[in-house]
């Protein structure tokens, strides 16, 4: 059995901590067995390892999430990177073709698809392995995992069993309904329907045949080029609702979707993260503060207070899912991002005379990590080292740098930086087009930079 771990989403329901680059699965707000903070993706990756599934898993993700994935769970994680962000049908189709063409997986191999963000016990992933035997023992096109609903939710898919189903190993599905109205959901629950956990399994041949029926290539490079032509719809709508024969296996353990602030805070081990004070009579209130300024909450009840460089949210917990709708039409660059080498936080952005822009960041490079050796077409930079020591490469020369050093990088200059200890600096960019895409990487590995540059002895 091969697994596709889906890591996508823009994270708008957990704004302002999540943004286009740091979706909900990367928020380090859950406590592990040692009491240390971890993210959903870190938790799930460890659970896959304990279930013996990690070695057969690839992560399907977007370009904007590669750095944060590598930062949190390792630089050698097998990734299948989408050329652009689309919905789950496209991601699963491309990942399946990747397994077929690039890994040589056979047509009869069972492929499992698991979301990256379920809050579950380890036993859930042992149940995932049961999907392989289930599919191999029947002629179903798809196998799902269902859990018993606790209330009529409009957020989930519903798996309705056949009334005459007498199978013990699995449930024969009468029909599948994705995100019904609350009234429809209540009716489905009375008919013993289960919530879909977002886990799908199919034989590789099945998804490839769907692509061929639509005139789409099943060669990876060709499908990659035509990715924008794939339907921008969920796998649930595009495949599951249309499948002719589906089976499901029930999961009786704990399962929860932490997709909103009110559900996420229920699983947090502390009511406060970051700088701030809450009065003792503040009831069922959670504060998460990533800013350096304190927040004070007095006598409040049932609130989520979240602050990050992207913004500040104050919401009654049950109303917090509305944040996604409230943000529609508002676009801004991510103000905080995790990268494979560390993180950066935007401190200020302004436009000055003659369409000139100025962007100020605080950047941290973790010890032994490095920025790529690169150049920019439209911006100049000034770096002021405020913490740590490192090596700075500029136009073929290599310098030692420390706290207090000010580094000037003209437009078009080749440059890079490696941290010997944790290194922080203030970066001031100025130019006519300050976008992250204005970058030409020359070397990624620092050994290549050292071989290319001459050491300057101070």
Steps between C-alpha positions, in 0.01 A plus 500: 500500500624847404380812682447856376498752785311810387644828627319799353258773591541870562416487870252788504284351776796528741599851400706693607744224601451321169549648155569384143845370600429381855176302493333358810702176494820696573385686810702376798227521763452132598695334779688175434568224755789707645294815537678671209301689238452330164291549187239272344739392225770413753249298703362311198848428357604337830178299511562371147846389611361310798242332274775391258365717217756779478731328251217450249363856527548802274372847586304685232537873556530842339820692431426748777500224766822319409725704727279473809456122450876455476552726801258303719549135400827483302668599176492149348124440522361363168293779344277526193474873429203644312585756230215715635254476788178320408242286678541139616394325179790653306751435780399135539499441122848646455635309801354174367664554161825586681486163681430322173768668287772607742482220758382219273203402716285226340143553381354262760677665793269656759551875544386667820438875531516658846460867597790648692294648781275244677524504880490127573652223704771277352241223456342703219801438275490128573141518374630670184706188427178292512379678185741296289354167609148641464552606138673174411210297640223666300439661162444854630652800324561695822539426869446766768528531877194628685434616856170538685377862481452695821282777352353597158797684348509664157881467485535126429413236246241238606529127430155338483497118540274269302194400698551131415874501575597200713877513454707491817842599364380807316192709416352508151422862421159593357607854416746770601398862562762773534422797728120481520281765663444471874150361438632241254778408742251437781299273271815309394600446862158344571576262211821389680732694269863548603725802465769460237843547662657618175685170446461331162648180357489370144702284267736707290334378182170663606622859517710460184193376310306811609773720354508303175120523465537879514773504238768594752853354490621243751865593443620713791685771306211544257237519775722745690503729195122476465426530871298819459254309276403260780170577681553733793264295716527273801554126462173454693292685240693390192550128577335372819148631428519348149649159590282197431613277784645625828571319823595643837649375822399658831747652744384500861789695654547873552490716185476875474544763231691795646402733219360789704611696804228357723597136422876566511490668840315199644817293447757756613678420827518865611273802484783738421796501262715811473523829688189608687286488814152355556302569814390198702135570422563471124312175426557263206719757325815422302774748415770432239736792452790491253569873535754649737243730662286376791126434482283538809158329529275586795173330593433357155321177414508248213743702287787421268762777495768438235769744393774463238683724252208430260239654730298472821183296553257534790202268463239313698610137453183366344503787248868461407436297178355820350852645474545335159198686360604825666838485325361449150632767265783596736840412356837564659842341487579252781664695782660192659643191331696195607772394259734201475774721650298680769233772488430860414257762627400811307544809718398777262405567139459837331501669159715812462567739214522390134324163563789391722408241765668430834450171686651426842531146640649330803657175381632203697730235353540195723851382589672308212224604253545743212324722253563409139770682303277726294444833326208737442401703194288771660612555858799600709535384861666612824552236770580594861611204712331511843575150634752221442787437261521381143664502158397753235568450130495797262606494133750216540644607837435339839493705823450422869214701654384570856264719702517864391619437145308681225501330158411683176372295205451692171249402232634201305769411757556130570465436874423241767520449877569203728437491875776362723282563805132602486524818296249787487514814291282791392458513123396821323400442138451791263412497133225513242352149535536342844363149447633165624521377138779752424773249569750311287658217700855406397596249771285336769778313685754703698787270400445614141514863617828441687658341193382790283616781734835621634534547878572856613725508810410790728 
